[in-house]
Amino acid sequence: MGHVPRRYGAPRFPDGLTVLDARGQWRASEGQTKRERTKVLVILAPPGEDGLHLIGEISAEYKRRISQQSILQVVYDTCVTFA
């Protein structure tokens, strides 16, 4: 699981990305709470459709490779600086 974000994210965003280990949970259709280890991929991309398309490709590849039912994707505008 850990290699997928870097393998498919880094070529699309060579300026950098961050991969975090996380633990997630959700309620399955039968009502049970499911828990699993997961990855959080943080990408700072310029606004526009190109970046969204590339992020969508990463999500689709991760979903396919890891056999996930769904992938959470959060996109929002932000102001970032490195000091």
JOLIN-V378271 format. One record per residue. N is the residue number from 1. RES is the residue in one small letter. NEAR is the number of other C-alpha atoms within 8 Angstrom. Layout:
N,RES,NEAR  N,RES,NEAR
This chain:
1,m,7  2,g,6  3,h,6  4,v,10  5,p,14  6,r,9  7,r,8  8,y,10  9,g,12  10,a,11  11,p,7  12,r,7  13,f,10  14,p,7  15,d,4  16,g,8  17,l,12  18,t,7  19,v,10  20,l,8  21,d,8  22,a,8  23,r,9  24,g,8  25,q,8  26,w,7  27,r,9  28,a,8  29,s,5  30,e,5  31,g,6  32,q,7  33,t,8  34,k,8  35,r,8  36,e,7  37,r,8  38,t,9  39,k,12  40,v,8  41,l,9  42,v,8  43,i,8  44,l,6  45,a,6  46,p,5  47,p,6  48,g,6  49,e,6  50,d,6  51,g,10  52,l,8  53,h,8  54,l,9  55,i,9  56,g,8  57,e,8  58,i,11  59,s,10  60,a,8  61,e,9  62,y,12  63,k,12  64,r,8  65,r,7  66,i,7  67,s,7  68,q,8  69,q,5  70,s,5  71,i,7  72,l,4  73,q,5  74,v,4  75,v,4  76,y,4  77,d,5  78,t,4  79,c,4  80,v,4  81,t,4  82,f,3  83,a,2
